[in-house]
Amino acid sequence: MCNRLPKTVDEAVDQIIKEMSIDDTVKMSKLSEMELAPIKLALRAYVQQRLEESGINQDLKASCCEVAGKGLDEVGASTVIIDELWRKLRGLEVLE
Protein backbone atom coordinates (compact mmCIF):
# COMPACT_ATOMS: atom_id res chain seq x y z
CA MET A 1 0.00 0.00 0.00
CA CYS A 2 1.17 3.55 -0.42
CA ASN A 3 2.73 5.74 2.26
CA ARG A 4 -0.63 6.94 3.56
CA LEU A 5 -2.26 4.36 5.77
CA PRO A 6 -5.81 3.54 4.74
CA LYS A 7 -8.35 4.25 7.44
CA THR A 8 -11.30 2.47 5.84
CA VAL A 9 -11.93 -0.69 3.89
CA ASP A 10 -12.71 1.43 0.81
CA GLU A 11 -9.38 3.24 1.08
CA ALA A 12 -7.52 -0.07 1.46
CA VAL A 13 -9.34 -1.52 -1.56
CA ASP A 14 -8.60 1.57 -3.66
CA GLN A 15 -4.90 1.37 -2.77
CA ILE A 16 -4.73 -2.31 -3.71
CA ILE A 17 -6.47 -1.66 -7.03
CA LYS A 18 -3.92 1.07 -7.82
CA GLU A 19 -1.13 -1.48 -7.26
CA MET A 20 -2.73 -4.17 -9.43
CA SER A 21 -2.02 -4.53 -13.12
CA ILE A 22 -4.91 -4.00 -15.52
CA ASP A 23 -4.62 -7.67 -16.48
CA ASP A 24 -4.96 -8.78 -12.84
CA THR A 25 -7.92 -6.49 -12.19
CA VAL A 26 -9.72 -7.83 -15.27
CA LYS A 27 -8.98 -11.45 -14.31
CA MET A 28 -10.15 -10.95 -10.74
CA SER A 29 -13.27 -9.13 -11.83
CA LYS A 30 -14.32 -12.15 -13.88
CA LEU A 31 -13.90 -14.71 -11.10
CA SER A 32 -17.01 -16.26 -9.63
CA GLU A 33 -17.22 -16.54 -5.86
CA MET A 34 -16.36 -20.23 -6.16
CA GLU A 35 -13.32 -19.44 -8.34
CA LEU A 36 -12.19 -16.78 -5.86
CA ALA A 37 -12.26 -19.17 -2.88
CA PRO A 38 -9.06 -21.14 -3.72
CA ILE A 39 -6.97 -18.02 -4.28
CA LYS A 40 -8.20 -16.24 -1.15
CA LEU A 41 -5.40 -17.82 0.88
CA ALA A 42 -2.71 -16.26 -1.31
CA LEU A 43 -4.58 -12.96 -1.44
CA ARG A 44 -5.04 -13.00 2.33
CA ALA A 45 -1.30 -13.55 2.80
CA TYR A 46 -0.58 -10.61 0.47
CA VAL A 47 -3.03 -8.29 2.23
CA GLN A 48 -1.78 -9.32 5.68
CA GLN A 49 1.82 -8.71 4.61
CA ARG A 50 0.90 -5.25 3.33
CA LEU A 51 -0.97 -4.48 6.54
CA GLU A 52 1.98 -5.62 8.64
CA GLU A 53 4.42 -3.58 6.55
CA SER A 54 2.40 -0.45 7.13
CA GLY A 55 1.40 -1.39 10.67
CA ILE A 56 -2.29 -2.22 10.87
CA ASN A 57 -4.07 0.73 12.31
CA GLN A 58 -7.09 0.71 14.56
CA ASP A 59 -9.18 2.85 12.19
CA LEU A 60 -8.83 0.29 9.40
CA LYS A 61 -9.46 -2.62 11.75
CA ALA A 62 -12.58 -0.85 13.09
CA SER A 63 -13.78 -0.26 9.52
CA CYS A 64 -13.33 -3.97 8.73
CA CYS A 65 -15.30 -4.89 11.85
CA GLU A 66 -18.05 -2.46 10.87
CA VAL A 67 -18.31 -3.97 7.38
CA ALA A 68 -18.36 -7.50 8.82
CA GLY A 69 -20.75 -6.60 11.62
CA LYS A 70 -18.54 -8.31 14.20
CA GLY A 71 -15.13 -8.22 15.85
CA LEU A 72 -12.23 -9.50 13.75
CA ASP A 73 -8.58 -10.40 14.03
CA GLU A 74 -6.07 -9.55 11.28
CA VAL A 75 -7.03 -12.64 9.24
CA GLY A 76 -10.69 -11.68 9.38
CA ALA A 77 -9.85 -8.07 8.53
CA SER A 78 -7.84 -9.13 5.48
CA THR A 79 -10.71 -11.38 4.36
CA VAL A 80 -13.13 -8.43 4.53
CA ILE A 81 -10.74 -6.35 2.41
CA ILE A 82 -10.40 -9.15 -0.18
CA ASP A 83 -14.15 -9.65 -0.38
CA GLU A 84 -14.72 -5.93 -0.85
CA LEU A 85 -11.92 -5.76 -3.42
CA TRP A 86 -13.59 -8.53 -5.45
CA ARG A 87 -17.02 -6.92 -5.16
CA LYS A 88 -15.67 -3.56 -6.28
CA LEU A 89 -13.81 -5.04 -9.24
CA ARG A 90 -16.93 -6.94 -10.31
CA GLY A 91 -18.87 -3.69 -10.24
CA LEU A 92 -16.47 -1.58 -12.29
CA GLU A 93 -18.10 -0.88 -15.64
CA VAL A 94 -14.70 -0.11 -17.18
CA LEU A 95 -13.77 -3.78 -16.90
CA GLU A 96 -16.91 -5.10 -18.57
RASULFEN-V173514 format. One record per residue. PHI is phi in whole degrees, -180 to 180 (* if undefined). PSI is psi as a letter, one per 40 degrees, with the letter a starting at -180 (* if undefined). D_FIRST is the distance of its C-alpha to the first C-alpha in whole Angstrom. Layout:
phi=(PHI & PHI)
psi=(PSI & PSI)
d_first=(D_FIRST & D_FIRST)
This chain:
phi=(* & -76 & -62 & -82 & -72 & -69 & -106 & -132 & -60 & -59 & -65 & -64 & -62 & -60 & -66 & -65 & -60 & -63 & -84 & -80 & -75 & -59 & -58 & -67 & -67 & -65 & -59 & -67 & -66 & -95 & -74 & -79 & -61 & -67 & -72 & -72 & -51 & -66 & -93 & -60 & -61 & -66 & -63 & -63 & -62 & -63 & -63 & -62 & -61 & -64 & -66 & -67 & -60 & -93 & 76 & -54 & -105 & -68 & -63 & -66 & -61 & -64 & -64 & -63 & -64 & -65 & -63 & -77 & 77 & -163 & -70 & -138 & -93 & -64 & -64 & -63 & -63 & -67 & -65 & -61 & -63 & -63 & -61 & -70 & -59 & -62 & -61 & -67 & -63 & -68 & -93 & -76 & -65 & -59 & -86 & -72)
psi=(i & a & d & h & h & i & e & i & d & d & d & d & d & d & d & d & d & d & e & i & i & d & d & d & d & d & d & d & d & e & h & i & d & d & d & d & d & d & e & d & d & d & d & d & d & d & d & d & d & d & d & d & d & e & g & h & i & d & d & d & d & d & d & d & d & d & d & d & f & i & i & i & a & d & d & d & d & d & d & d & d & d & d & d & d & d & d & d & d & d & e & h & d & d & e & *)
d_first=(0 & 4 & 7 & 8 & 8 & 8 & 12 & 13 & 13 & 13 & 10 & 8 & 10 & 9 & 6 & 6 & 10 & 9 & 7 & 11 & 14 & 17 & 19 & 16 & 16 & 20 & 20 & 18 & 20 & 23 & 23 & 25 & 25 & 27 & 25 & 22 & 23 & 23 & 20 & 18 & 19 & 17 & 14 & 14 & 14 & 11 & 9 & 11 & 10 & 6 & 8 & 10 & 9 & 8 & 11 & 11 & 13 & 16 & 16 & 13 & 15 & 18 & 17 & 16 & 20 & 21 & 20 & 22 & 25 & 25 & 23 & 21 & 19 & 16 & 17 & 18 & 15 & 13 & 16 & 16 & 13 & 14 & 17 & 16 & 14 & 17 & 19 & 17 & 17 & 21 & 22 & 21 & 24 & 23 & 22 & 26)
